[in-house]
Amino acid sequence: GFAKVLRHAGQEETWGQLWATGDVIGCCADLDEGELWYTRNGSQEGGGGPAFATAAGEGLRWKADFGGSLTPAISFESSFRFSVNFGETPFRNALPKGFRSIHNWICEFAEMQHVQSSGSRLGKICPTSGGANWKIKEETSGFGHLKAVHVQGQSHNFPSAILGGCLLTSGKWYYEFTITNQGSVWQNGWADLDFVGSQRDGFGVGDDKHSWGFDGVRAHGQGMWFNGPHRFGISTKVGDVVGCEADLDKKRLSFSVNGSWAKPMGSSLVIDNIEMVVGLTPGFTLGSPNSIDFNFGACPFKYQPRSGALPVMAWLNDRRARYVDGISAEARVAALQDQLAQLGKGADAHQRRMLEAELHEAQLRTESVSDAGWQPAGEPTVQFRSTAGHAYSCFANEGEVFCTGCYPSAVADVNLTEGSWIFEVSILSVDASAAAVSAVVGWADSKLFFGDSLKELGIGDDAMSWGVLVHDARAAEQGQIAAKRHKGVSEPFGVPIKTGSVVSCAITLAAGGKIERLLFGVDGKWDEPMGQAFINCIAPSSHISPAVSLRSDARLQFNFGERPFAHAVPEGCLPVHCFVQQKKEAPAWLKYWVPPPTAKQSPAEGFSQVMPLLLQQLSLQLQLLQLEAARAGAGDAVLEGMIQEVTMQVERIKTHLSSKESSEVKDETTDKTEAQKETQNEETQKEAESSGAAAGDAAAEEAAMKEKMKELIELATSVLSQAIPEARALEVLQASGGSLDVAMGKLMG
């Protein structure tokens, strides 16, 4: 791409366009047709044809033998820096129709191997340790009773089990269990492919890095278990129903009790952005005596899953049909559609939901897939994408952003090129005791900013990004100050940003990547010391995006305008959300910021700024008209009338200033008399002195006003005296070759 050539079998041919820093290159292999394709920033390279093909044809550059299979490969020199995405993270651009990500293929292969190797254990509870302690009764596939019993002579009675043959690698899944006996601790939730547990050592779900379990007995202090205990959740009792949700696309686990996902249930930092080996399966560890009824979706749930979550049983049914029974995706889709069509209006709602869930899974095999998806369905929204440290980045609902370690960076997936735009960031929490800055929010060149999470380089650390530091106000005690940052340099700016602050980020862009101004506000304050932070900067790619870098102590919430802003914004700015919706009108809720009134200007200052400019303008206008009249010759009534009108305007100004001078002198005398009376009536000497000082200031101001009036009257008189006699005007015009511009220059010189 950097030489515009295709290379194969030691030969080269010119092809495509030059690649540049920031370009996103897609590599596509169609093994059914024997073709290789490339895309650049979402558009197909090479004029619409494949780069390589197994058969010659019109528009095909190469004939190549793929040998039946391919694997991704990259050769590069030391100066070439790049990142590769096989589909583990959302793609920047939509996949070509019919293509799947490499990661999707890997997950499907792992699922197939796991399902086929499980044999008769597929969909059944399978002990991983302490098998003698389990009493398992499965009334039907996906529903049954699980009981832990005490076995004499064992140091621990803490058996573990998983759902056999289940390996969830993508999507959003749900199951629930009901507590039927709670006589000891338990840890139930999810486990990955490497989880085993140890009855002998008392290790169960959540006691290692390969499992996550909720414990309603030891909640809240030790309610969540992942490689040890963490604070989470509420305590449970017999009869309670615990819901377990795994969002594999967002790598987030959540738990509910009796249908409530509200804090302290739901999710937490410990179970956000999880790292797993291949995929997840439901996992259970029960102390003795404990028992539960589990339901993976074979029976109606007591509490329905949240939007987008499918029953685990739907996955089991789909994979059994796919990998065990060998039913093709097309046949599976057709069969499920027929079953749904045959269901009457009075059909069981749970049965319908199960068929729809299975149909959803089957249809995924017939569509282009990028795992996490490149664009959400429904109304367009602003989405974040990681530029560094994706494994540590967490993007929750309602624009919430946080991380689990290092110093990741992310930009909003929008490319702003012109106009004035704004977004808000609410600081939900930062660690007041942290010595380092918690986060930097601002703007970045969306194609050329990258960051480095391991080296802790983020927004403001290069020439492609601009930001303001987020740090608790108490950090000032540690030498930290409010600051802006660009090119790795922090400069004092604004006020300290702390927990509870709302930071507003505004930008005005001109064509060609020019940043005319970049402003920051805090809690609705846009005047000094906030406001303009950077001016006249350049974004080389001409594309700008909202951006953030943060540490694990920071939790931020971004609002791009999907909901009303908390504070007013600078006039002319539109929410970034309007850009993705292609709207040019401001939403009805948007309020513009009104600058606070400046210090009261004295009358003398007002006249000194306005009146001289007006008189100078009239003077130039009068001289131009007189020159034009001289060039036109006698008898031009229109020009003569205009000259007379301007002369009268200056006369009126002179008369007004003279009358105002007399009025001010009169007011001055009256004010002095009133001040003297007021002074005589003062009750204390202190008040008298204060009033006297005020009167002195007023007298000084009035004296200055009087002096300024005299100067303005002299200026107006001077303007009138600048009238050009006709003979003089003709003389100057002749000397200037008839040019008004040259003539004015001579007069003004």
Order of alpha helices (4+ residues) and beta strands (2+ residues): beta-beta-beta-beta-beta-beta-alpha-beta-beta-beta-beta-beta-beta-beta-beta-beta-beta-beta-beta-beta-beta-alpha-alpha-alpha-beta-beta-beta-beta-beta-beta-beta-beta-beta-beta-beta-beta-beta-beta-beta-alpha-alpha-alpha-alpha-alpha-alpha
